[in-house]
Amino acid sequence: GLGGILARLNVSNVALRHRPKRDNGTLSSASRGCCYDGYVLGASDLPDGSIDLVSVDGRARELCLGEAVRLVRPAGGVLVLDNSNRERYREAIEELVPGAWLRHDASVRGNLTKEQRHWIERDDLYTTFWISREE
């Protein structure tokens, strides 16, 4: 996993937190019947603006986005949202990500197989990167 990759690269200043879903709670996602309180709030003990890079990928992304914005360093921090052009994320992006932050949208293109193109078209494989800056 990622922990092994970081160890091989001799990266020592990265904290990796994995929070599995729980079957009880109030925070939900597109996955019916699942609650993600511990997952979404897994970094709630960290101070505001204390993280240089936050990547939002997985479940309950709309809810995780709010926590990610809170955690990212206010000037020069990076926020990454995978599959960012999904319609259900639009409102959360507009409401939660500060308009002053620099935005870059990226998509997978190039030498793709027919199967890879199918998944990109089906799943909207776009990723958005924001660089935070003070308003």
PyMOL CGO cylinders between C-alpha atoms (Angstrom):
from pymol import cmd
from pymol.cgo import CYLINDER

trace = [
    CYLINDER, 0.00, 0.00, 0.00, 0.89, 3.66, 0.22, 0.3, 1, 1, 1, 1, 1, 1,
    CYLINDER, 0.89, 3.66, 0.22, 2.74, 3.20, 3.51, 0.3, 1, 1, 1, 1, 1, 1,
    CYLINDER, 2.74, 3.20, 3.51, 5.14, 0.78, 1.85, 0.3, 1, 1, 1, 1, 1, 1,
    CYLINDER, 5.14, 0.78, 1.85, 5.70, 3.14, -1.07, 0.3, 1, 1, 1, 1, 1, 1,
    CYLINDER, 5.70, 3.14, -1.07, 6.47, 6.03, 1.30, 0.3, 1, 1, 1, 1, 1, 1,
    CYLINDER, 6.47, 6.03, 1.30, 8.93, 3.84, 3.22, 0.3, 1, 1, 1, 1, 1, 1,
    CYLINDER, 8.93, 3.84, 3.22, 10.73, 2.80, 0.01, 0.3, 1, 1, 1, 1, 1, 1,
    CYLINDER, 10.73, 2.80, 0.01, 10.99, 6.45, -1.02, 0.3, 1, 1, 1, 1, 1, 1,
    CYLINDER, 10.99, 6.45, -1.02, 12.35, 7.34, 2.43, 0.3, 1, 1, 1, 1, 1, 1,
    CYLINDER, 12.35, 7.34, 2.43, 9.54, 9.84, 3.01, 0.3, 1, 1, 1, 1, 1, 1,
    CYLINDER, 9.54, 9.84, 3.01, 9.35, 10.59, 6.70, 0.3, 1, 1, 1, 1, 1, 1,
    CYLINDER, 9.35, 10.59, 6.70, 7.23, 13.71, 7.01, 0.3, 1, 1, 1, 1, 1, 1,
    CYLINDER, 7.23, 13.71, 7.01, 3.92, 12.24, 5.85, 0.3, 1, 1, 1, 1, 1, 1,
    CYLINDER, 3.92, 12.24, 5.85, 1.12, 11.08, 8.09, 0.3, 1, 1, 1, 1, 1, 1,
    CYLINDER, 1.12, 11.08, 8.09, -1.19, 8.53, 6.51, 0.3, 1, 1, 1, 1, 1, 1,
    CYLINDER, -1.19, 8.53, 6.51, -4.56, 7.99, 8.15, 0.3, 1, 1, 1, 1, 1, 1,
    CYLINDER, -4.56, 7.99, 8.15, -6.96, 5.27, 7.09, 0.3, 1, 1, 1, 1, 1, 1,
    CYLINDER, -6.96, 5.27, 7.09, -10.45, 5.33, 8.54, 0.3, 1, 1, 1, 1, 1, 1,
    CYLINDER, -10.45, 5.33, 8.54, -12.73, 2.46, 7.47, 0.3, 1, 1, 1, 1, 1, 1,
    CYLINDER, -12.73, 2.46, 7.47, -16.49, 2.87, 7.26, 0.3, 1, 1, 1, 1, 1, 1,
    CYLINDER, -16.49, 2.87, 7.26, -18.70, 2.10, 10.22, 0.3, 1, 1, 1, 1, 1, 1,
    CYLINDER, -18.70, 2.10, 10.22, -22.22, 0.76, 10.12, 0.3, 1, 1, 1, 1, 1, 1,
    CYLINDER, -22.22, 0.76, 10.12, -23.57, 3.32, 12.56, 0.3, 1, 1, 1, 1, 1, 1,
    CYLINDER, -23.57, 3.32, 12.56, -23.52, 7.10, 12.52, 0.3, 1, 1, 1, 1, 1, 1,
    CYLINDER, -23.52, 7.10, 12.52, -25.08, 9.99, 10.67, 0.3, 1, 1, 1, 1, 1, 1,
    CYLINDER, -25.08, 9.99, 10.67, -22.68, 10.94, 7.86, 0.3, 1, 1, 1, 1, 1, 1,
    CYLINDER, -22.68, 10.94, 7.86, -23.54, 9.11, 4.66, 0.3, 1, 1, 1, 1, 1, 1,
    CYLINDER, -23.54, 9.11, 4.66, -22.41, 8.88, 1.06, 0.3, 1, 1, 1, 1, 1, 1,
    CYLINDER, -22.41, 8.88, 1.06, -23.77, 7.62, -2.24, 0.3, 1, 1, 1, 1, 1, 1,
    CYLINDER, -23.77, 7.62, -2.24, -23.32, 4.12, -0.77, 0.3, 1, 1, 1, 1, 1, 1,
    CYLINDER, -23.32, 4.12, -0.77, -26.73, 3.39, 0.68, 0.3, 1, 1, 1, 1, 1, 1,
    CYLINDER, -26.73, 3.39, 0.68, -26.83, 2.02, 4.19, 0.3, 1, 1, 1, 1, 1, 1,
    CYLINDER, -26.83, 2.02, 4.19, -23.29, 3.05, 5.10, 0.3, 1, 1, 1, 1, 1, 1,
    CYLINDER, -23.29, 3.05, 5.10, -22.25, 5.74, 7.55, 0.3, 1, 1, 1, 1, 1, 1,
    CYLINDER, -22.25, 5.74, 7.55, -18.90, 7.45, 7.46, 0.3, 1, 1, 1, 1, 1, 1,
    CYLINDER, -18.90, 7.45, 7.46, -18.64, 9.51, 10.65, 0.3, 1, 1, 1, 1, 1, 1,
    CYLINDER, -18.64, 9.51, 10.65, -15.20, 8.17, 11.60, 0.3, 1, 1, 1, 1, 1, 1,
    CYLINDER, -15.20, 8.17, 11.60, -14.02, 8.36, 8.00, 0.3, 1, 1, 1, 1, 1, 1,
    CYLINDER, -14.02, 8.36, 8.00, -15.06, 11.99, 7.46, 0.3, 1, 1, 1, 1, 1, 1,
    CYLINDER, -15.06, 11.99, 7.46, -13.97, 13.14, 10.92, 0.3, 1, 1, 1, 1, 1, 1,
    CYLINDER, -13.97, 13.14, 10.92, -10.77, 11.06, 11.01, 0.3, 1, 1, 1, 1, 1, 1,
    CYLINDER, -10.77, 11.06, 11.01, -8.57, 14.15, 11.11, 0.3, 1, 1, 1, 1, 1, 1,
    CYLINDER, -8.57, 14.15, 11.11, -10.84, 16.33, 13.27, 0.3, 1, 1, 1, 1, 1, 1,
    CYLINDER, -10.84, 16.33, 13.27, -8.17, 16.39, 15.99, 0.3, 1, 1, 1, 1, 1, 1,
    CYLINDER, -8.17, 16.39, 15.99, -5.77, 18.28, 13.71, 0.3, 1, 1, 1, 1, 1, 1,
    CYLINDER, -5.77, 18.28, 13.71, -5.67, 22.09, 13.87, 0.3, 1, 1, 1, 1, 1, 1,
    CYLINDER, -5.67, 22.09, 13.87, -7.05, 24.30, 11.11, 0.3, 1, 1, 1, 1, 1, 1,
    CYLINDER, -7.05, 24.30, 11.11, -4.53, 25.06, 8.36, 0.3, 1, 1, 1, 1, 1, 1,
    CYLINDER, -4.53, 25.06, 8.36, -2.04, 22.47, 9.56, 0.3, 1, 1, 1, 1, 1, 1,
    CYLINDER, -2.04, 22.47, 9.56, -1.69, 20.30, 6.44, 0.3, 1, 1, 1, 1, 1, 1,
    CYLINDER, -1.69, 20.30, 6.44, 0.25, 21.09, 3.25, 0.3, 1, 1, 1, 1, 1, 1,
    CYLINDER, 0.25, 21.09, 3.25, -1.59, 18.61, 1.01, 0.3, 1, 1, 1, 1, 1, 1,
    CYLINDER, -1.59, 18.61, 1.01, -4.97, 16.94, 1.39, 0.3, 1, 1, 1, 1, 1, 1,
    CYLINDER, -4.97, 16.94, 1.39, -6.29, 14.43, -1.15, 0.3, 1, 1, 1, 1, 1, 1,
    CYLINDER, -6.29, 14.43, -1.15, -10.01, 13.67, -1.18, 0.3, 1, 1, 1, 1, 1, 1,
    CYLINDER, -10.01, 13.67, -1.18, -10.77, 10.32, -2.81, 0.3, 1, 1, 1, 1, 1, 1,
    CYLINDER, -10.77, 10.32, -2.81, -13.03, 7.52, -1.68, 0.3, 1, 1, 1, 1, 1, 1,
    CYLINDER, -13.03, 7.52, -1.68, -16.42, 7.79, -0.02, 0.3, 1, 1, 1, 1, 1, 1,
    CYLINDER, -16.42, 7.79, -0.02, -18.42, 10.75, 1.29, 0.3, 1, 1, 1, 1, 1, 1,
    CYLINDER, -18.42, 10.75, 1.29, -16.29, 13.18, -0.71, 0.3, 1, 1, 1, 1, 1, 1,
    CYLINDER, -16.29, 13.18, -0.71, -18.70, 16.07, -0.33, 0.3, 1, 1, 1, 1, 1, 1,
    CYLINDER, -18.70, 16.07, -0.33, -18.43, 15.81, 3.45, 0.3, 1, 1, 1, 1, 1, 1,
    CYLINDER, -18.43, 15.81, 3.45, -14.67, 15.18, 3.36, 0.3, 1, 1, 1, 1, 1, 1,
    CYLINDER, -14.67, 15.18, 3.36, -14.21, 18.29, 1.22, 0.3, 1, 1, 1, 1, 1, 1,
    CYLINDER, -14.21, 18.29, 1.22, -15.32, 20.54, 4.08, 0.3, 1, 1, 1, 1, 1, 1,
    CYLINDER, -15.32, 20.54, 4.08, -12.81, 18.95, 6.45, 0.3, 1, 1, 1, 1, 1, 1,
    CYLINDER, -12.81, 18.95, 6.45, -10.11, 19.14, 3.76, 0.3, 1, 1, 1, 1, 1, 1,
    CYLINDER, -10.11, 19.14, 3.76, -10.64, 22.87, 3.22, 0.3, 1, 1, 1, 1, 1, 1,
    CYLINDER, -10.64, 22.87, 3.22, -10.37, 23.41, 6.97, 0.3, 1, 1, 1, 1, 1, 1,
    CYLINDER, -10.37, 23.41, 6.97, -7.12, 21.43, 7.18, 0.3, 1, 1, 1, 1, 1, 1,
    CYLINDER, -7.12, 21.43, 7.18, -5.23, 22.88, 4.20, 0.3, 1, 1, 1, 1, 1, 1,
    CYLINDER, -5.23, 22.88, 4.20, -2.60, 25.50, 4.97, 0.3, 1, 1, 1, 1, 1, 1,
    CYLINDER, -2.60, 25.50, 4.97, -4.22, 28.89, 4.18, 0.3, 1, 1, 1, 1, 1, 1,
    CYLINDER, -4.22, 28.89, 4.18, -1.53, 30.06, 1.73, 0.3, 1, 1, 1, 1, 1, 1,
    CYLINDER, -1.53, 30.06, 1.73, 0.25, 27.61, -0.56, 0.3, 1, 1, 1, 1, 1, 1,
    CYLINDER, 0.25, 27.61, -0.56, -1.53, 24.46, 0.60, 0.3, 1, 1, 1, 1, 1, 1,
    CYLINDER, -1.53, 24.46, 0.60, -2.83, 21.99, -1.97, 0.3, 1, 1, 1, 1, 1, 1,
    CYLINDER, -2.83, 21.99, -1.97, -6.24, 20.32, -2.09, 0.3, 1, 1, 1, 1, 1, 1,
    CYLINDER, -6.24, 20.32, -2.09, -6.87, 17.46, -4.54, 0.3, 1, 1, 1, 1, 1, 1,
    CYLINDER, -6.87, 17.46, -4.54, -10.36, 16.15, -5.39, 0.3, 1, 1, 1, 1, 1, 1,
    CYLINDER, -10.36, 16.15, -5.39, -10.61, 13.06, -7.57, 0.3, 1, 1, 1, 1, 1, 1,
    CYLINDER, -10.61, 13.06, -7.57, -13.52, 12.64, -10.01, 0.3, 1, 1, 1, 1, 1, 1,
    CYLINDER, -13.52, 12.64, -10.01, -14.21, 16.32, -9.44, 0.3, 1, 1, 1, 1, 1, 1,
    CYLINDER, -14.21, 16.32, -9.44, -16.57, 16.83, -12.36, 0.3, 1, 1, 1, 1, 1, 1,
    CYLINDER, -16.57, 16.83, -12.36, -19.24, 14.52, -10.98, 0.3, 1, 1, 1, 1, 1, 1,
    CYLINDER, -19.24, 14.52, -10.98, -22.46, 16.47, -10.77, 0.3, 1, 1, 1, 1, 1, 1,
    CYLINDER, -22.46, 16.47, -10.77, -23.06, 15.56, -7.13, 0.3, 1, 1, 1, 1, 1, 1,
    CYLINDER, -23.06, 15.56, -7.13, -19.83, 17.34, -6.08, 0.3, 1, 1, 1, 1, 1, 1,
    CYLINDER, -19.83, 17.34, -6.08, -20.60, 20.65, -7.81, 0.3, 1, 1, 1, 1, 1, 1,
    CYLINDER, -20.60, 20.65, -7.81, -22.60, 22.22, -4.97, 0.3, 1, 1, 1, 1, 1, 1,
    CYLINDER, -22.60, 22.22, -4.97, -20.04, 21.22, -2.33, 0.3, 1, 1, 1, 1, 1, 1,
    CYLINDER, -20.04, 21.22, -2.33, -17.20, 22.67, -4.42, 0.3, 1, 1, 1, 1, 1, 1,
    CYLINDER, -17.20, 22.67, -4.42, -19.06, 25.96, -4.93, 0.3, 1, 1, 1, 1, 1, 1,
    CYLINDER, -19.06, 25.96, -4.93, -19.99, 26.25, -1.25, 0.3, 1, 1, 1, 1, 1, 1,
    CYLINDER, -19.99, 26.25, -1.25, -16.84, 24.98, 0.44, 0.3, 1, 1, 1, 1, 1, 1,
    CYLINDER, -16.84, 24.98, 0.44, -13.77, 25.81, -1.67, 0.3, 1, 1, 1, 1, 1, 1,
    CYLINDER, -13.77, 25.81, -1.67, -12.83, 29.50, -1.39, 0.3, 1, 1, 1, 1, 1, 1,
    CYLINDER, -12.83, 29.50, -1.39, -13.18, 31.34, -4.68, 0.3, 1, 1, 1, 1, 1, 1,
    CYLINDER, -13.18, 31.34, -4.68, -9.75, 32.94, -4.26, 0.3, 1, 1, 1, 1, 1, 1,
    CYLINDER, -9.75, 32.94, -4.26, -7.97, 29.58, -4.43, 0.3, 1, 1, 1, 1, 1, 1,
    CYLINDER, -7.97, 29.58, -4.43, -6.21, 28.81, -7.71, 0.3, 1, 1, 1, 1, 1, 1,
    CYLINDER, -6.21, 28.81, -7.71, -7.85, 25.91, -9.55, 0.3, 1, 1, 1, 1, 1, 1,
    CYLINDER, -7.85, 25.91, -9.55, -6.45, 23.46, -12.09, 0.3, 1, 1, 1, 1, 1, 1,
    CYLINDER, -6.45, 23.46, -12.09, -8.56, 20.71, -13.68, 0.3, 1, 1, 1, 1, 1, 1,
    CYLINDER, -8.56, 20.71, -13.68, -6.83, 17.68, -15.17, 0.3, 1, 1, 1, 1, 1, 1,
    CYLINDER, -6.83, 17.68, -15.17, -8.06, 14.62, -17.01, 0.3, 1, 1, 1, 1, 1, 1,
    CYLINDER, -8.06, 14.62, -17.01, -6.46, 11.43, -18.24, 0.3, 1, 1, 1, 1, 1, 1,
    CYLINDER, -6.46, 11.43, -18.24, -5.81, 11.57, -21.97, 0.3, 1, 1, 1, 1, 1, 1,
    CYLINDER, -5.81, 11.57, -21.97, -3.23, 10.23, -24.40, 0.3, 1, 1, 1, 1, 1, 1,
    CYLINDER, -3.23, 10.23, -24.40, -2.47, 6.66, -25.42, 0.3, 1, 1, 1, 1, 1, 1,
    CYLINDER, -2.47, 6.66, -25.42, -5.39, 4.86, -23.83, 0.3, 1, 1, 1, 1, 1, 1,
    CYLINDER, -5.39, 4.86, -23.83, -6.75, 1.43, -24.61, 0.3, 1, 1, 1, 1, 1, 1,
    CYLINDER, -6.75, 1.43, -24.61, -10.39, 1.00, -25.62, 0.3, 1, 1, 1, 1, 1, 1,
    CYLINDER, -10.39, 1.00, -25.62, -11.17, -0.35, -22.14, 0.3, 1, 1, 1, 1, 1, 1,
    CYLINDER, -11.17, -0.35, -22.14, -9.46, 2.59, -20.44, 0.3, 1, 1, 1, 1, 1, 1,
    CYLINDER, -9.46, 2.59, -20.44, -11.42, 5.04, -22.61, 0.3, 1, 1, 1, 1, 1, 1,
    CYLINDER, -11.42, 5.04, -22.61, -14.65, 3.28, -21.57, 0.3, 1, 1, 1, 1, 1, 1,
    CYLINDER, -14.65, 3.28, -21.57, -13.88, 3.80, -17.88, 0.3, 1, 1, 1, 1, 1, 1,
    CYLINDER, -13.88, 3.80, -17.88, -12.87, 7.41, -18.36, 0.3, 1, 1, 1, 1, 1, 1,
    CYLINDER, -12.87, 7.41, -18.36, -16.07, 8.19, -20.25, 0.3, 1, 1, 1, 1, 1, 1,
    CYLINDER, -16.07, 8.19, -20.25, -18.17, 6.20, -17.78, 0.3, 1, 1, 1, 1, 1, 1,
    CYLINDER, -18.17, 6.20, -17.78, -16.61, 7.47, -14.58, 0.3, 1, 1, 1, 1, 1, 1,
    CYLINDER, -16.61, 7.47, -14.58, -15.52, 11.01, -15.44, 0.3, 1, 1, 1, 1, 1, 1,
    CYLINDER, -15.52, 11.01, -15.44, -11.89, 10.59, -14.45, 0.3, 1, 1, 1, 1, 1, 1,
    CYLINDER, -11.89, 10.59, -14.45, -11.10, 14.22, -13.83, 0.3, 1, 1, 1, 1, 1, 1,
    CYLINDER, -11.10, 14.22, -13.83, -9.08, 15.51, -10.92, 0.3, 1, 1, 1, 1, 1, 1,
    CYLINDER, -9.08, 15.51, -10.92, -9.03, 19.07, -9.62, 0.3, 1, 1, 1, 1, 1, 1,
    CYLINDER, -9.03, 19.07, -9.62, -6.13, 20.65, -7.76, 0.3, 1, 1, 1, 1, 1, 1,
    CYLINDER, -6.13, 20.65, -7.76, -6.51, 23.86, -5.77, 0.3, 1, 1, 1, 1, 1, 1,
    CYLINDER, -6.51, 23.86, -5.77, -3.68, 25.94, -4.34, 0.3, 1, 1, 1, 1, 1, 1,
    CYLINDER, -3.68, 25.94, -4.34, -4.87, 27.88, -1.34, 0.3, 1, 1, 1, 1, 1, 1,
    CYLINDER, -4.87, 27.88, -1.34, -4.27, 31.59, -0.99, 0.3, 1, 1, 1, 1, 1, 1,
    CYLINDER, -4.27, 31.59, -0.99, -5.52, 34.19, 1.43, 0.3, 1, 1, 1, 1, 1, 1,
    CYLINDER, -5.52, 34.19, 1.43, -8.44, 36.26, 0.19, 0.3, 1, 1, 1, 1, 1, 1,
]
cmd.load_cgo(trace, "trace")
